[in-house]
């Protein structure tokens, strides 16, 4: 094992150990890092030093108590035995979209494998008691998303969630299930086989440590991860108090797109979705309504192009002159100082790769992918 890798593993075990302490979440982890630089140093710090980190006395006592009977090395061994990996904010595999949000979990547990292609993801959510119409719509839309190489994210719950996962698997696509328990405890238990299939063809993820039983307040927090990992949230059916609508609210807060399938005005399962549409969610009649809004109509080609052709210095330079507001190609030429023929050909390639989108004739805006790719080019990717 190289020195750099050993240092990374040594540090990881302290992230996992701290993650077992109730009340040590994103804010307190950031406070500890700001005070000590590394969580390994925070774990070994004296009680008086912990008090200077800005965490309250209750948490200081929780840390002192937990570390007296917690072995960080054993925590990593436990994960290995369960075939689960732990990702921190600093890991390259940590979902980039989730990291953009205001409340990303410090540690994300993964069974299976996350892929760079999962950044092309849509959460498909809905009621646990779908109507026959809702079942048909969820199955068809999830299948078509997966067939277009869009990763289907959902929550492994009964009803629409399970339908969406199974449809994605049947289409041969990727799907990610975000759980409200430790990854060694499948809830509901009848979805154990489905969870295993998802881990084979995608990933199970959770912010909860191993051994954590599902709890009522964990489910809404789970929903912020689902929307945070996705470009948009598609609500198939749900009443006003449905968990699916909580996911839609998180999506709004995270600047994600919200989509809703219309339903009968007489159906309780459609009251929430119809209300979302009235409030401005995009009405979905077919999968193209989602793909076009998210610039994913050429997702298979975009994924292939991004995998095969890295961002160039020229792309990175042009991205600096394109924003979320439409910019005409003439303005890009003027600001970049590059010949029009060069700008035109590079912009065409960038559009194919999904880095930019043409909003009007010869006027472009960036997509979410563009910010990360431009950063990669600037760092010598």
TAGIJO-V506369 format. One record per backbone hydrogen bond with DSSP energy under -1.0 kcal/mol. NH is the residue of the N-H (numbers start at 1). CO is the residue of the C=O. If there is no record, write none. Layout:
nh;co
NH;CO
NH;CO
This chain:
nh;co
6;2
7;3
8;4
9;5
10;6
11;7
12;8
13;9
14;11
15;11
16;12
17;13
18;14
19;15
20;17
21;18
24;21
25;23
29;25
30;26
31;27
32;28
33;29
34;30
35;31
36;32
37;33
42;38
43;39
44;40
50;46
51;47
53;50
60;56
61;57
62;58
63;59
64;60
65;61
66;62
67;63
69;66
75;71
76;72
77;73
78;74
79;75
80;76
81;77
82;78
83;80
84;79
85;110
87;108
91;88
94;91
99;95
100;96
101;98
108;87
109;206
110;85
111;204
113;202
118;115
119;116
120;117
121;119
122;151
123;232
124;153
125;234
127;237
135;131
136;132
137;133
138;134
139;135
140;136
141;137
142;138
143;139
144;140
145;141
146;142
147;143
148;144
149;146
150;145
151;120
152;174
153;122
154;176
160;127
162;157
163;159
164;160
165;161
166;162
167;163
168;164
169;165
170;166
171;167
172;169
173;168
176;152
177;203
178;154
179;205
182;212
185;182
191;188
192;189
195;191
196;192
197;193
198;194
199;195
200;196
201;197
202;198
203;175
204;111
205;177
206;109
212;209
218;215
222;218
223;219
226;222
227;223
228;224
229;225
230;227
231;121
233;257
234;123
235;259
236;125
238;269
242;239
247;243
248;244
249;245
250;246
251;247
252;248
253;249
254;250
255;252
256;251
257;231
259;233
260;282
261;235
267;264
270;267
271;268
272;238
274;270
275;271
276;272
277;273
278;274
279;275
280;277
281;276
282;258
284;260
289;286
290;287
291;287
292;288
294;290
295;292
296;291
299;296
302;298
303;299
304;300
305;301
306;302
307;303
308;304
309;305
316;312
317;313
318;314
319;315
321;318
322;319
327;364
329;362
332;328
333;329
334;330
335;331
336;332
337;333
343;339
344;340
345;341
346;342
347;343
348;344
349;345
350;346
351;347
352;348
353;349
354;351
355;350
357;365
359;363
360;363
363;360
364;327
365;357
366;323
367;355
373;369
374;370
375;371
376;372
377;373
378;374
379;375
380;377
381;376
